[in-house]
């Protein structure tokens, strides 16, 4: 229910991808290569220290299930840091009572922020920073939410993504717990499904025009603090989690992209969260859900834009990367603001995006060697008559 967080690539990221696309990806496994090729990288990543940092504020109801889910991992964390901030309930006692029963080191840190500075974003930033202080230089830093229950293979699936793809960060998917999913009105599930279906088509268009070998389809569209894993080196490179009160997860993703750090959106990495209506972060799932229970939003998630705007954005980024090095000292164009899409008009935008995707697939099939150059040279997108019904929707995301 929270923002889909479907951000587009930056010129810096496209430059990184263009450089590495021309070289063989050592971590990828072509059909004619043995699985043993991946063995050294597999051993390397599975030996890395794994530390989970969790911001916590008045989570006495959820902290035990959260910790037990981490204790049930098929691949255990080495350490879990609970950053317990501005808490007035029994969270601390609930957590510390489990210390001797957990198969990992549990560190609890209690802090009190000034009311004017207290926020979920700041707490996550400080929790990650504290975890990084004692972490080895090549550690993997992870974060989730205190009201979350990670899937049993959460860490295993994250490590598999690091092993399979040449990335420095992995973002997972966030789902409502089954019991909470059933409490949400059907119309809200349908609204979310249609938004995600449209976002999936836009994402397939992007990958068709600008392939990302390290983050291929299928992938998801989310950037949620409930499931982030990043190498210590990449975390340091971007200066940690951004120091903002909310939306720190999305901004962290953008910071990674600006630095050209490859990211994987792994659909098999899943976390289950509660469907409460009073959340800890402004603009998060709880706030969005509470608002939509009263009345549907007039516009869909602002991460999604008309396909014509998305195409223009991609073409300009590609043109920037294909230009001469002397012209790359600064972006040759300003950032585009998103154009909001009315929920009542979403079906029209979806149909048009499907037609564009179908046309692009035919163009690439007929002229693969000139496909990208042709797209860059175009000013506006055509309006083919055919519609491709083969798009993918994230059907089980609430």
Buried (B, 14 or more C-beta within 10 A) or exposed (E): BBBBBBBBBBBBBBBBBEEBBEEEBEBBBEEEEEEEBBEEBBEEBBEBBBBBBBBBBBBBBBBBBBBEBBBBBEBBBBBBBBBBBBBEEBBBEBBEEBEEEBEBEBBBBEBEBEEEEBBBBBBBBBBBBBBBEEBEEEBBBBBBBBBBBBBBBBBBBBBBBBBBBBBBBBBBBBBBBEEBBEEBEEEBBEBBBBBBBBBBBBBBBBBBBBBBBBBEBEBBBBBBBBBBBBBBEBBEBBEBBBEBBBBBBBBBBBBBBEBBBBBBBBBBBBBBBBBBEEBBBEBBBBBBBBEBBEEBBEBBBBBBBBBBBBBBBBBBBBBBBEEEEEEBEEEEEEEEEBEBBEBEEBEEBBBBBBBBBBBBBEBBEEEEEEBBEEBBEEEEBEEBEEBBEEBEBBEEBB
